[in-house]
Amino acid sequence: DWKLSAWLMKEFNKHGLSADHVGPISLGFSNPSSFNPMSARDNSAKGNRLTLADFNQLIKEEENGDKIVSWHVEPLWNKVKSKIKIQSNADAKKLSKLMRVNLHYNLVIFYELYSNGFENFLKTFLNPNYAFYTHKFNKFNKKTGEYEVLSKKGSITQYENNAKRYVRKSFEYLIKYKKIENRKLDNISEKKIKDFIEQFKLQPNKDNLLKILDKNADYLIEKYY
């Protein structure tokens, strides 16, 4: 729920706190329904690096039923949990690099799908419906970041416009991402991306796309571990 997450961040700010994404969005983690309270200075210094404590917290939250990673990152995340031992901050830092490169591949693949006429297919993974809800936070705990929330669905024109804007901006940012050349990441194989797209065209559905992302996850784990 991207809107709940955004409004919750504002709630942290109202209490003089910065909301720490335990699992950074820039690594492919989901919009969280909870944050760790931090000072703005400490949160800025941490950046988008995972620590061992972060990894262990994410595993615990997932075991409790929380959605930790975005659907397209699950192939890599599930392999990491079964194949790679994360036992130190150095391991967590290495995992951060792996997840960042994986997300980079995914976004480039999504851009190529968009460019090849699969915009409507990609729209099925967006969630503009969250724009129609408002959230009121009660009993906010400054020490833990815990809260109670009252969510209510509305139907005003502003919500409909926000939903349309969310979809439009999603594709605008995808195009913008592809245009930025220097990302301080290893160059991805254009041939590999092209092969992925051709494989997808044979069966243009989510199951086939997940198979492609799963195959790429194997490639990246072998390359970086």
Summary of the structure (lengths in Angstrom):
residues: 225
radius of gyration: 18.6
end to end distance: 32.9
largest distance: 53.3
contacts: 611
relative contact order: 0.14
helix: 62%
strand: 9%
